[in-house]
Amino acid sequence: MTGLRLRQPVAAAPTNRSFWLQDIAAQAATHALQGEERADIVIVGGGFTGLWTALRIRELAPEMRVVILEADLCGSGASGRNGGQVHSWFAELDQISAVVGDAEARQLCAETVDAIGELEELQQQGVIDMDLRLDGWLWTASSKAQEGAWSRAVAMTEAAGTNRFRQLSAGEIEQRSGSSVSYTGIIEPHAGTVHPAKLAIGLRDLAISRGVVIHERSPVIDILPGRICTLRTARGAVQAEKVVLAANAWLSAVPELRRHLYVVASQVIATAEVPDLLDHIGWRDGVSICDSQAHVLYYQRTPKGRVIFGRGSGNVAFRGDVGASFNRSPQHGRDNIRELHRVYPGLRQVQIDYDWAGPIDCTPEHVPVFDHLQDQPNIFFGMGFNGTGIAQTPVAGRILASLVLERRDRWSASGLVGLKRRMSLPPEPLRYLGARLVRAAIRRRNDLEIRNEKPGAFTRWLSELKPGGPAE
């Protein structure tokens, strides 16, 4: 039987890792796989999705032997490279409803609220010290074109009888963020920021304490499918009846999945510690902030006074090949620095200590999808978190656990399950070339609209060809 060959990740050099991973001097805590092992379930990927899935499986079926194979160290992928923003799915209620219907969408969004509560409980009980600060999430506009980007999600949330958001005045936004550039927006109060690497490493340690076997530094070369699957690494192999693919953007190596998945890079920078300066401008707590560009800005202040400033405007991956440029951009965060200085002109003289990149696994609907491979009913996957996963992957873990354990419940019956119902993307190289053109148009449009200038008809038309519909 033909094997399923996986792409080998390019591990980031220590100096190219995210600030988060360098901040805690993250190291592998487990041994690489050597020799042969048996398991009931093998999970490929030790990020948030894989770790939460393992924990959920152990909750439901503690007798199951669960093994995680992680290519580098847990959290070294997208889970440890993001902006550390925590907010519910209610901001995407309209997009989720388009896939699963209004009733389930509201339920899924409510589950992410519960997931935030679960994170809070883990921290309060001393299980995981993740620097969780639930000081709110601001969704803002800094130009006329961005105004009201949240209107549909807010209206649907209010119609469902859930008031997750509150309108903010320009003065309130400046008071919370320390910047007058964004002048209108909303806040989700029970949201905020987290140290994603601390969370990932904490989940790893929690999974180990609950009996999950983890092998870091063990990239899977290929999977030989069958009633019993064999997963081979450079120095060993694991046999198991069930497999979960939880490798985020790296799942683009699988042709069946690549038809529904595209990968882009997000760029992130971290400034030097300037707590007194941030206090002076009024940015004192753990609020997380986004604007409403198509290439969205997202930023937070760390407890020690660094600014983490990200932008989803990086590379497009040809055939989903996540290479070295997805670890650190050759431009070293140039666009982010420009935008940081626009939003916070008082930080122009502040040193940039870190810059890094991370891959984002995107589906055309901007909503994740779960299923098993078409001809392999015992190989499952979850993908397409579109850069929003800290409060969402705990829910994903429940869905994947129910699928793997063949449970008939609301999780396995979720409308998020089913790849065939999702939109397919064009083949390569058309997809890559088209994506480059569209993203360049979005960039031009963003730069004009930030200055309250109107893009030309061709730029506007081309920018609206992006998956998911017209730019907001």
C-alpha positions as a printed Julia matrix, in Angstrom:
472×3 Matrix{Float64}:
   0.0    0.0     0.0
   1.28   3.49   -0.9
   2.7    5.4     2.02
   1.77   8.92    3.03
   4.97  10.95    2.9
   5.18  14.01    5.12
   7.25  17.1     4.49
  10.2   17.52    6.83
   9.99  20.81    8.73
  12.91  23.22    8.68
  13.58  23.75   12.37
  14.31  27.35   13.31
  17.8   28.18   14.48
  17.83  29.22   18.16
  18.22  32.91   17.26
  15.36  32.69   14.76
  12.86  31.3    17.23
  10.06  33.49   18.48
  10.55  35.78   21.44
   8.2   33.5    23.4
  10.35  30.41   22.89
  13.58  32.29   23.54
  12.08  33.97   26.6
  11.64  30.66   28.39
  14.71  29.04   26.8
  12.42  26.27   25.59
  14.07  22.88   25.36
  12.91  19.38   24.53
  11.82  17.6    27.68
  11.48  14.17   26.12
  13.63  11.76   24.18
  13.48  11.34   20.43
  11.84   8.13   19.28
  14.29   5.26   18.99
  13.29   1.75   18.08
   9.78   0.42   17.73
   6.74   1.18   19.87
   3.05   0.33   19.91
   0.2    2.66   20.73
  -3.55   2.83   20.43
  -3.42   6.35   18.99
  -0.54   8.34   17.53
  -0.79  12.11   17.17
   1.51  13.87   14.7
   2.23  17.33   16.07
   2.89  18.61   19.58
   1.25  22.02   19.3
  -2.02  23.19   20.81
  -4.21  20.96   18.63
  -2.2   17.8    19.24
  -1.79  18.4    22.96
  -5.43  19.25   23.59
  -6.51  16.22   21.56
  -4.28  13.96   23.64
  -5.65  15.41   26.87
  -9.26  15.0    25.72
  -8.65  11.39   24.67
  -7.12  10.58   28.05
 -10.11  12.15   29.79
 -12.56   9.99   27.83
 -10.5    6.8    27.53
  -7.7    6.7    30.12
  -6.87   3.14   29.15
  -5.72   4.29   25.69
  -1.98   4.52   25.06
  -1.5    7.86   23.31
   1.8    8.83   21.71
   2.67  12.26   20.31
   5.41  12.59   17.71
   6.68  16.17   17.49
   9.16  17.21   14.81
  11.0   19.76   16.95
   9.84  20.64   20.46
   6.29  21.08   21.63
   5.06  24.54   20.72
   7.82  25.22   18.19
   5.35  25.52   15.32
   2.52  28.01   15.04
   1.54  27.45   18.68
   4.69  29.14   19.97
   5.06  31.81   17.3
   1.77  33.72   17.38
   0.77  37.01   18.97
  -0.59  35.48   22.16
  -4.13  36.81   21.74
  -7.03  35.08   23.46
 -10.58  35.78   22.33
 -13.68  33.75   21.63
 -15.08  32.64   18.3
 -17.92  35.16   18.55
 -15.83  37.55   16.44
 -16.15  34.97   13.61
 -19.77  34.04   14.3
 -20.85  35.07   10.81
 -18.17  32.95    9.12
 -18.83  29.92   11.31
 -22.59  30.21   10.77
 -22.05  30.09    7.02
 -20.45  26.65    7.46
 -22.42  24.99   10.29
 -25.61  27.04   10.61
 -26.63  29.58   13.23
 -27.53  27.22   16.07
 -24.31  25.22   16.12
 -22.22  28.31   15.44
 -23.57  29.92   18.6
 -22.83  26.73   20.54
 -19.27  26.5    19.22
 -18.64  30.13   20.08
 -19.96  29.52   23.59
 -17.57  26.56   23.88
 -14.62  28.86   23.2
 -15.83  31.08   26.04
 -15.75  27.99   28.25
 -12.25  27.23   26.93
 -11.07  30.65   28.08
 -12.51  29.77   31.48
 -10.61  26.47   31.38
  -7.35  28.32   30.69
  -8.1   30.67   33.57
  -8.73  27.73   35.89
  -5.48  26.02   34.88
  -3.59  29.17   35.78
  -5.46  29.87   39.02
  -4.89  26.33   40.21
  -1.17  26.61   39.51
  -1.23  23.89   36.86
   0.14  26.1    34.06
   1.75  29.49   34.53
   0.89  31.02   31.16
   0.79  34.77   31.96
  -2.92  34.79   31.14
  -4.37  38.29   31.54
  -8.06  38.66   30.76
  -8.08  42.44   30.36
 -10.09  42.41   27.14
  -9.69  42.22   23.38
 -10.09  45.35   21.26
 -11.25  45.11   17.63
 -10.65  48.54   16.16
 -10.54  50.71   13.06
  -7.9   53.28   12.18
  -9.35  54.36    8.81
 -12.75  54.9     7.24
 -12.46  51.68    5.21
 -12.06  49.68    8.42
 -15.06  51.16   10.22
 -17.77  48.67   11.12
 -15.79  45.55   10.14
 -17.32  43.94   13.24
 -20.92  44.98   12.6
 -22.25  41.69   11.25
 -20.65  39.55   13.97
 -21.92  41.92   16.67
 -25.44  41.99   15.25
 -25.59  38.19   15.04
 -24.23  37.86   18.57
 -26.83  40.27   19.93
 -29.6   38.5    18.0
 -28.55  35.27   19.7
 -29.07  36.94   23.06
 -25.36  37.05   23.87
 -23.78  40.42   24.51
 -20.11  39.61   24.18
 -19.08  43.0    22.85
 -19.32  46.63   23.9
 -18.83  49.67   21.69
 -15.85  51.85   22.56
 -15.31  55.55   22.04
 -12.1   56.99   20.66
 -11.17  58.18   24.14
 -11.67  54.73   25.65
  -9.54  53.1    22.97
  -6.73  55.58   23.52
  -6.99  55.12   27.28
  -6.72  51.33   26.96
  -4.18  51.07   24.13
  -2.05  54.18   24.56
  -2.62  55.12   20.91
  -4.96  57.6    19.24
  -4.59  56.03   15.79
  -7.56  53.68   16.23
 -10.63  55.78   16.94
 -13.6   53.41   16.91
 -14.14  49.78   17.77
 -15.49  47.24   20.22
 -14.19  45.29   23.19
 -14.74  41.68   24.23
 -14.16  42.06   27.98
 -13.53  38.4    28.89
 -10.52  37.98   26.6
  -6.93  39.12   26.55
  -3.39  37.82   26.21
  -1.24  34.85   27.08
   2.4   33.73   26.78
   1.86  31.06   24.09
   5.14  29.21   24.66
   4.46  28.93   28.39
   1.02  27.57   27.54
   2.41  25.04   25.04
   5.12  23.8    27.38
   2.62  23.69   30.23
   0.22  21.59   28.17
   3.12  19.29   27.24
   3.99  18.76   30.89
   0.34  18.29   31.81
  -0.1   15.68   29.07
   2.98  13.79   30.27
   1.67  13.84   33.84
  -1.57  12.29   32.6
   0.11   9.42   30.85
   0.63  10.7    27.31
   3.94   9.55   25.77
   5.67  12.36   23.89
   8.69  12.09   21.62
  10.12  15.47   20.6
  12.79  15.86   17.9
  11.0   13.04   16.05
   9.73  14.24   12.67
   7.56  11.68   10.93
   8.97  10.73    7.55
   6.01   8.74    6.32
   2.92   6.84    7.37
   2.19   3.37    6.06
  -1.61   3.12    6.23
  -3.62   0.02    6.94
  -5.67  -1.5     9.74
  -2.53  -0.94   11.79
  -0.66   2.18   10.69
   3.11   2.48   10.91
   4.65   5.91   11.42
   8.36   6.04   10.66
  10.91   8.52   11.93
  14.65   8.63   11.3
  15.4    6.31   14.22
  12.21   4.48   15.0
   8.64   3.59   14.23
   5.3    3.52   16.03
   2.42   1.24   15.12
  -1.13   2.22   16.04
  -4.73   1.59   15.05
  -5.56   5.32   14.89
  -3.6    8.37   13.73
  -4.35  12.06   14.24
  -2.64  14.6    11.98
  -2.37  17.81   14.01
   0.55  19.48   12.26
  -1.05  22.8    11.35
   0.34  24.32    8.14
   2.59  21.31    7.57
  -0.47  19.25    6.63
  -0.23  20.96    3.25
   2.19  18.13    2.38
  -0.83  15.83    2.02
  -2.29  16.32   -1.5
  -5.83  15.54   -0.38
  -5.64  18.26    2.25
  -3.67  20.76    0.2
  -6.65  21.18   -2.14
  -8.48  22.85    0.75
  -5.59  24.57    2.52
  -3.33  27.48    1.75
  -0.44  28.68    3.86
   0.71  32.25    4.45
   3.28  33.67    6.84
   2.6   36.08    9.65
   5.42  38.39   10.73
   5.92  39.34   14.38
   8.35  41.64   16.17
   9.09  42.29   19.84
  10.53  45.53   21.16
  12.92  46.01   24.02
  11.4   46.28   27.48
  10.07  49.84   27.98
   7.56  49.53   30.82
   7.89  53.14   31.99
   7.27  54.49   28.5
   4.22  52.27   28.01
   2.9   53.25   31.44
   3.34  56.91   30.47
   1.22  56.59   27.33
  -1.44  54.71   29.27
  -0.85  51.15   28.03
  -0.66  49.34   31.34
  -2.41  45.98   31.18
  -2.81  42.79   29.18
  -5.39  43.93   26.68
  -4.99  42.47   23.18
  -5.63  44.66   20.17
  -6.43  44.05   16.49
  -7.25  46.44   13.71
  -9.45  45.65   10.71
  -7.06  45.58    7.77
  -7.21  42.58    5.49
  -3.59  42.06    6.57
  -4.62  42.48   10.17
  -2.4   44.04   12.82
  -2.41  42.37   16.23
  -0.49  43.52   19.27
  -0.09  43.3    23.03
   2.07  44.57   25.87
   3.88  41.84   27.81
   3.96  41.94   31.62
   7.57  43.18   31.5
   6.81  45.94   29.03
   7.69  44.65   25.58
   5.39  45.34   22.64
   4.55  42.27   20.55
   3.42  43.5    17.16
   2.3   41.14   14.41
   0.97  41.42   10.9
  -0.41  38.76    8.57
   1.32  40.01    5.45
   4.11  37.54    4.8
   4.98  34.91    2.24
   2.65  32.62    0.37
   3.81  29.0     0.37
   4.15  27.35   -3.05
   2.53  23.9    -2.81
   2.32  24.56    0.92
   6.09  24.23    1.31
   6.85  25.83    4.67
  10.55  26.52    4.32
  13.14  28.57    6.22
  11.53  31.92    5.3
   8.6   30.89    7.49
  10.95  30.92   10.47
  12.32  34.4     9.92
  11.68  36.79    7.08
  14.65  38.19    5.13
  13.03  41.63    5.65
  13.33  41.19    9.45
   9.91  42.64   10.21
  10.31  45.8     8.11
   6.58  46.2     7.47
   5.78  45.57   11.11
   8.24  48.22   12.23
   6.69  50.72    9.83
   3.22  49.98   11.19
   4.42  50.0    14.8
   5.75  53.51   14.27
   2.48  54.59   12.65
   0.4   53.3    15.55
   2.92  54.29   18.25
   5.07  57.15   16.96
   6.49  57.57   20.45
   8.21  54.17   20.1
  10.34  55.16   17.09
  13.54  55.14   19.13
  12.78  51.85   20.87
  14.97  48.94   19.83
  13.49  45.88   18.13
  14.95  42.88   19.95
  13.23  40.01   18.12
  11.63  39.32   14.78
  10.23  36.04   13.56
   7.68  34.5    11.23
   5.11  31.77   11.54
   2.9   29.83    9.14
  -0.89  30.21    9.19
  -3.01  27.3     7.93
  -5.97  28.85    6.13
  -9.11  27.42    4.58
 -11.16  29.41    2.05
 -14.03  29.65    4.53
 -11.68  30.84    7.31
 -13.14  28.13    9.54
 -11.31  24.92   10.59
 -12.23  21.52    9.24
 -11.99  18.02   10.75
 -12.38  14.61    9.14
 -10.53  11.44    8.23
  -8.64  10.94    4.99
 -10.9    9.77    2.19
  -9.49   6.27    1.83
  -8.1    5.96    5.36
 -10.93   5.92    7.93
  -8.43   5.58   10.79
  -6.29   8.62    9.89
  -7.9   11.83   11.18
  -6.93  15.47   10.88
  -7.78  18.97   12.06
  -6.62  22.07   10.18
  -7.45  25.6     9.14
  -7.32  27.66   12.32
  -6.54  30.79   10.29
  -4.34  32.29   12.98
  -6.98  32.07   15.75
  -6.39  29.04   17.92
  -5.65  29.63   21.59
  -9.29  29.47   22.7
 -10.32  27.36   19.69
  -7.97  24.37   19.87
  -9.43  23.15   23.2
 -12.7   22.76   21.26
 -10.85  21.15   18.35
  -9.43  18.61   20.77
 -12.94  17.56   21.77
 -13.99  17.1    18.15
 -10.92  15.06   17.25
 -11.14  12.94   20.39
 -14.75  12.02   19.62
 -13.91  11.18   16.02
 -10.95   9.01   16.99
 -12.86   7.21   19.74
 -15.84   6.71   17.39
 -18.21   8.37   19.81
 -21.64   9.42   18.59
 -22.06  12.82   20.17
 -22.4   16.46   19.28
 -18.67  16.77   18.74
 -18.35  14.04   16.15
 -21.59  15.28   14.53
 -20.32  18.86   14.3
 -20.79  20.73   11.05
 -17.07  21.43   11.16
 -16.56  17.74   10.3
 -16.53  16.98    6.58
 -13.85  17.94    4.07
 -15.99  17.19    1.02
 -18.34  20.04    1.87
 -15.52  22.57    1.79
 -14.33  24.7    -1.08
 -11.38  23.49   -3.14
  -8.58  25.81   -4.24
  -7.02  26.06   -7.72
  -4.1   23.77   -8.57
  -0.48  24.91   -8.59
   1.12  26.96  -10.0
  -2.07  28.92  -10.68
  -2.86  29.1    -6.97
   0.56  30.48   -6.01
   0.73  33.02   -8.83
  -2.82  34.15   -8.17
  -2.17  34.44   -4.46
   0.89  36.61   -5.05
  -1.12  38.96   -7.27
  -4.06  39.12   -4.88
  -1.93  39.68   -1.79
   0.02  42.43   -3.56
  -3.29  44.1    -4.39
  -4.44  43.75   -0.78
  -1.2   45.33    0.35
  -1.66  48.3    -2.03
  -5.25  48.67   -0.92
  -4.34  48.54    2.76
  -1.63  51.17    2.35
  -4.03  53.51    0.54
  -6.95  52.98    2.87
  -4.84  53.58    5.96
  -4.3   57.07    4.53
  -8.04  57.32    3.78
  -7.33  57.2     0.06
  -9.4   55.11   -2.33
  -7.79  52.29   -4.34
  -8.32  52.09   -8.06
 -11.01  49.86   -9.51
  -8.53  47.18  -10.64
  -6.77  47.02   -7.25
 -10.11  46.81   -5.48
 -11.37  44.06   -7.81
  -8.18  42.04   -7.52
  -8.04  42.35   -3.73
 -11.56  40.97   -3.45
 -10.57  37.73   -5.17
  -9.04  36.5    -1.92
 -10.57  33.34   -0.42
 -13.44  34.25    1.85
 -14.78  37.09   -0.22
 -14.35  40.85   -0.42
 -11.89  42.64    1.78
 -13.49  44.38    4.73
